[in-house]
Amino acid sequence: MVDHSFADLSLAALYDRLNPWGPGDDFYLGFVRQAGDVLDVGCGTGQLLRRARAEGHTGRLTGLDPAAAMLVQARADRTDVEWVLGDTRVRSWDAEFDLAVMTGHAFQALVRDEEIRGCLRAVRQALRPGGRFVFEVRNPAARAWERWTPDRAREVVAADGTPVRVSHEVLDGGPRDGRVRFTETYDSDRWPAPRVSHSVLRFLDGDSLAGFLAEAGLTVVEQYGDWDGRPPAPTAPEIITVAVPTA
C-alpha cells in the first residue's frame, strides 16, 4: 500500500520491513533484467533497482521519488544507482529509457485525472521507441479496502529493536468517485503518542486505465490478474499492465 507517512525519516526506515520482497518484486525484476536503461517512478527505498544492480545489471538505473526520507534509505545502500528527488511534474526525460515501472501500487496515488494524464505523458516521453511501461493497480472489483481495518494491524521491529504496530482504517464508509480515503496509524509502547497519516488512493478499472493510456499515446499489450501471470478476471486482485508507445 502506498504510504505517504514514509516522508518521515524514522518511518521510512521501516518501509522494507513492512514491505519485504515478494512475488510482485520478482515479476518486475524479470522485466528489469531484460531492459537496458530503467526508470522506476515512485521508487520508494529503491528495493527493485538495488536488487537489479546487486545482481550485476549494467545499464542506467534511475529511481524517482517525491519523499526525501525514502531516498535516504535508497542511497544508504547503493550509490551506483541514480536517485532523483521529485515526481513527473518536475522531472522529465526524453526517450532515455527502455523500461519504466511503477511498483507497489504507486499509480493509485495519482488521484486526479490531470495527475494521471501528466504522469502518463511524462512516462511516454521518457520511453524510447519499443520501450515498455509496466505498472499495477488493485482491481476495484476485489474491494481490497474492506480488509483495511484496525483489527488487522501488523507488527514489525525497527532496527533499534522497537516494536511498531501498523493499522489502517477506511474513512467515509468506502470509495467515493473511485477514491478511498484512509488513515495509517503507527504506534509503539516506547513512543509518547501514535503517529497518524491520512492518504487517498484512486481505484480504476481496466477500461478506464486503457482510456488514460491511449490518451497519452500508450497501448496495452499485456495484462494480468495476479503475479503468477493468470489473465485478468472480474475478481482478480490486480490489474497488472504492460503498455508500449503507440505506433
C-alpha positions as a Python dict, from the first residue, in 0.01 Angstrom:
ca = {
    (1, 'M'): (0, 0, 0),
    (2, 'V'): (136, 344, -87),
    (3, 'D'): (201, 518, 242),
    (4, 'H'): (263, 892, 243),
    (5, 'S'): (370, 882, 607),
    (6, 'F'): (704, 744, 488),
    (7, 'A'): (811, 1103, 427),
    (8, 'D'): (903, 1075, 797),
    (9, 'L'): (1266, 959, 817),
    (10, 'S'): (1210, 726, 1112),
    (11, 'L'): (911, 561, 946),
    (12, 'A'): (1086, 538, 610),
    (13, 'A'): (1340, 315, 784),
    (14, 'L'): (1054, 70, 847),
    (15, 'Y'): (939, 52, 486),
    (16, 'D'): (1135, -253, 374),
    (17, 'R'): (1039, -439, 690),
    (18, 'L'): (672, -371, 622),
    (19, 'N'): (711, -448, 253),
    (20, 'P'): (951, -741, 220),
    (21, 'W'): (1045, -877, -121),
    (22, 'G'): (760, -1077, -273),
    (23, 'P'): (609, -1216, -595),
    (24, 'G'): (538, -871, -733),
    (25, 'D'): (903, -775, -698),
    (26, 'D'): (1008, -1093, -877),
    (27, 'F'): (766, -1007, -1157),
    (28, 'Y'): (913, -660, -1208),
    (29, 'L'): (1270, -781, -1171),
    (30, 'G'): (1213, -1006, -1470),
    (31, 'F'): (1140, -700, -1685),
    (32, 'V'): (1433, -505, -1544),
    (33, 'R'): (1673, -787, -1624),
    (34, 'Q'): (1566, -770, -1989),
    (35, 'A'): (1597, -392, -2020),
    (36, 'G'): (1898, -171, -2077),
    (37, 'D'): (1804, 158, -1908),
    (38, 'V'): (1529, 162, -1646),
    (39, 'L'): (1322, 435, -1479),
    (40, 'D'): (1140, 345, -1156),
    (41, 'V'): (869, 608, -1092),
    (42, 'G'): (781, 624, -723),
    (43, 'C'): (1076, 401, -636),
    (44, 'G'): (1048, 435, -257),
    (45, 'T'): (1356, 287, -93),
    (46, 'G'): (1463, 150, -430),
    (47, 'Q'): (1437, -220, -345),
    (48, 'L'): (1387, -318, -708),
    (49, 'L'): (1677, -120, -853),
    (50, 'R'): (1906, -209, -564),
    (51, 'R'): (1842, -579, -626),
    (52, 'A'): (1896, -540, -1001),
    (53, 'R'): (2231, -367, -951),
    (54, 'A'): (2338, -621, -691),
    (55, 'E'): (2267, -893, -949),
    (56, 'G'): (2500, -720, -1193),
    (57, 'H'): (2267, -509, -1409),
    (58, 'T'): (2499, -281, -1608),
    (59, 'G'): (2251, -35, -1759),
    (60, 'R'): (2134, 300, -1631),
    (61, 'L'): (1908, 262, -1329),
    (62, 'T'): (1713, 571, -1219),
    (63, 'G'): (1478, 588, -924),
    (64, 'L'): (1237, 883, -887),
    (65, 'D'): (1050, 954, -565),
    (66, 'P'): (898, 1265, -402),
    (67, 'A'): (991, 1159, -47),
    (68, 'A'): (1343, 1258, 53),
    (69, 'A'): (1331, 1021, 350),
    (70, 'M'): (1276, 724, 121),
    (71, 'L'): (1572, 820, -94),
    (72, 'V'): (1789, 847, 217),
    (73, 'Q'): (1727, 476, 266),
    (74, 'A'): (1799, 405, -101),
    (75, 'R'): (2126, 598, -108),
    (76, 'A'): (2247, 439, 215),
    (77, 'D'): (2251, 102, 44),
    (78, 'R'): (2365, 184, -310),
    (79, 'T'): (2530, 490, -461),
    (80, 'D'): (2568, 332, -807),
    (81, 'V'): (2202, 400, -888),
    (82, 'E'): (2073, 744, -989),
    (83, 'W'): (1831, 852, -715),
    (84, 'V'): (1623, 1156, -812),
    (85, 'L'): (1405, 1358, -574),
    (86, 'G'): (1075, 1471, -724),
    (87, 'D'): (796, 1344, -946),
    (88, 'T'): (697, 1353, -1311),
    (89, 'R'): (559, 1705, -1275),
    (90, 'V'): (905, 1849, -1211),
    (91, 'R'): (1141, 1587, -1358),
    (92, 'S'): (1136, 1478, -1721),
    (93, 'W'): (1338, 1272, -1968),
    (94, 'D'): (1322, 1249, -2346),
    (95, 'A'): (1343, 898, -2496),
    (96, 'E'): (1611, 788, -2248),
    (97, 'F'): (1471, 460, -2110),
    (98, 'D'): (1386, 115, -2240),
    (99, 'L'): (1160, 42, -1943),
    (100, 'A'): (958, 245, -1697),
    (101, 'V'): (787, 87, -1396),
    (102, 'M'): (557, 195, -1116),
    (103, 'T'): (551, -70, -844),
    (104, 'G'): (381, -107, -507),
    (105, 'H'): (50, 34, -638),
    (106, 'A'): (220, 373, -668),
    (107, 'F'): (-2, 453, -967),
    (108, 'Q'): (-302, 467, -734),
    (109, 'A'): (-152, 766, -553),
    (110, 'L'): (-245, 966, -865),
    (111, 'V'): (-593, 1062, -755),
    (112, 'R'): (-694, 1336, -1000),
    (113, 'D'): (-744, 1292, -1372),
    (114, 'E'): (-488, 1561, -1451),
    (115, 'E'): (-230, 1387, -1232),
    (116, 'I'): (-282, 1060, -1418),
    (117, 'R'): (-263, 1230, -1757),
    (118, 'G'): (51, 1424, -1664),
    (119, 'C'): (230, 1118, -1531),
    (120, 'L'): (145, 906, -1833),
    (121, 'R'): (258, 1178, -2075),
    (122, 'A'): (587, 1202, -1888),
    (123, 'V'): (636, 825, -1896),
    (124, 'R'): (557, 816, -2268),
    (125, 'Q'): (811, 1093, -2328),
    (126, 'A'): (1076, 911, -2123),
    (127, 'L'): (1049, 588, -2324),
    (128, 'R'): (1249, 507, -2631),
    (129, 'P'): (1071, 356, -2933),
    (130, 'G'): (990, -3, -2841),
    (131, 'G'): (1012, 73, -2470),
    (132, 'R'): (767, -67, -2216),
    (133, 'F'): (575, 74, -1922),
    (134, 'V'): (478, -179, -1655),
    (135, 'F'): (259, -96, -1353),
    (136, 'E'): (-24, -232, -1145),
    (137, 'V'): (-337, -117, -966),
    (138, 'R'): (-567, -308, -739),
    (139, 'N'): (-876, -435, -915),
    (140, 'P'): (-1162, -229, -769),
    (141, 'A'): (-1397, -528, -807),
    (142, 'A'): (-1188, -715, -547),
    (143, 'R'): (-1268, -444, -288),
    (144, 'A'): (-933, -460, -110),
    (145, 'W'): (-1023, -165, 111),
    (146, 'E'): (-1271, -382, 301),
    (147, 'R'): (-969, -553, 459),
    (148, 'W'): (-807, -228, 572),
    (149, 'T'): (-941, -242, 925),
    (150, 'P'): (-780, -167, 1264),
    (151, 'D'): (-823, -528, 1378),
    (152, 'R'): (-580, -639, 1104),
    (153, 'A'): (-285, -450, 1249),
    (154, 'R'): (66, -566, 1161),
    (155, 'E'): (371, -551, 1383),
    (156, 'V'): (731, -502, 1279),
    (157, 'V'): (1050, -448, 1473),
    (158, 'A'): (1259, -141, 1389),
    (159, 'A'): (1636, -158, 1352),
    (160, 'D'): (1677, -38, 1710),
    (161, 'G'): (1453, -316, 1841),
    (162, 'T'): (1142, -102, 1882),
    (163, 'P'): (821, -297, 1809),
    (164, 'V'): (581, -92, 1593),
    (165, 'R'): (217, -171, 1520),
    (166, 'V'): (67, -51, 1192),
    (167, 'S'): (-305, -34, 1125),
    (168, 'H'): (-538, 118, 867),
    (169, 'E'): (-891, 249, 882),
    (170, 'V'): (-1105, 348, 583),
    (171, 'L'): (-1291, 678, 612),
    (172, 'D'): (-1623, 791, 462),
    (173, 'G'): (-1756, 435, 452),
    (174, 'G'): (-1555, 336, 145),
    (175, 'P'): (-1495, 461, -209),
    (176, 'R'): (-1629, 790, -333),
    (177, 'D'): (-1584, 854, -704),
    (178, 'G'): (-1332, 571, -707),
    (179, 'R'): (-1123, 727, -430),
    (180, 'V'): (-1062, 561, -95),
    (181, 'R'): (-958, 777, 198),
    (182, 'F'): (-797, 610, 497),
    (183, 'T'): (-573, 664, 795),
    (184, 'E'): (-250, 482, 873),
    (185, 'T'): (-154, 463, 1238),
    (186, 'Y'): (194, 374, 1366),
    (187, 'D'): (214, 305, 1735),
    (188, 'S'): (463, 169, 1986),
    (189, 'D'): (467, 131, 2361),
    (190, 'R'): (800, 312, 2352),
    (191, 'W'): (658, 622, 2181),
    (192, 'P'): (479, 905, 2362),
    (193, 'A'): (195, 903, 2109),
    (194, 'P'): (87, 728, 1789),
    (195, 'R'): (172, 879, 1450),
    (196, 'V'): (-125, 908, 1217),
    (197, 'S'): (-127, 1000, 849),
    (198, 'H'): (-411, 1047, 602),
    (199, 'S'): (-394, 904, 250),
    (200, 'V'): (-609, 877, -61),
    (201, 'L'): (-587, 611, -333),
    (202, 'R'): (-764, 604, -669),
    (203, 'F'): (-918, 278, -794),
    (204, 'L'): (-953, 247, -1172),
    (205, 'D'): (-1097, -41, -1372),
    (206, 'G'): (-935, -183, -1683),
    (207, 'D'): (-1140, 21, -1931),
    (208, 'S'): (-1062, 348, -1752),
    (209, 'L'): (-692, 263, -1746),
    (210, 'A'): (-692, 183, -2118),
    (211, 'G'): (-858, 516, -2189),
    (212, 'F'): (-599, 717, -1999),
    (213, 'L'): (-314, 520, -2159),
    (214, 'A'): (-450, 570, -2511),
    (215, 'E'): (-487, 942, -2450),
    (216, 'A'): (-117, 956, -2354),
    (217, 'G'): (-5, 761, -2661),
    (218, 'L'): (38, 423, -2491),
    (219, 'T'): (-116, 91, -2595),
    (220, 'V'): (-186, -205, -2367),
    (221, 'V'): (-8, -516, -2497),
    (222, 'E'): (-29, -746, -2195),
    (223, 'Q'): (-245, -757, -1884),
    (224, 'Y'): (-258, -994, -1588),
    (225, 'G'): (-482, -1050, -1289),
    (226, 'D'): (-209, -1155, -1044),
    (227, 'W'): (167, -1203, -1015),
    (228, 'D'): (152, -1565, -1129),
    (229, 'G'): (59, -1450, -1481),
    (230, 'R'): (-307, -1551, -1472),
    (231, 'P'): (-529, -1347, -1709),
    (232, 'P'): (-747, -1062, -1585),
    (233, 'A'): (-1071, -1173, -1421),
    (234, 'P'): (-1363, -992, -1256),
    (235, 'T'): (-1246, -1076, -903),
    (236, 'A'): (-870, -1099, -965),
    (237, 'P'): (-678, -895, -706),
    (238, 'E'): (-465, -695, -951),
    (239, 'I'): (-476, -526, -1288),
    (240, 'I'): (-112, -557, -1400),
    (241, 'T'): (-49, -374, -1723),
    (242, 'V'): (228, -372, -1983),
    (243, 'A'): (197, -83, -2229),
    (244, 'V'): (411, 39, -2518),
    (245, 'P'): (425, 368, -2711),
    (246, 'T'): (153, 372, -2973),
    (247, 'A'): (291, 331, -3324),
}
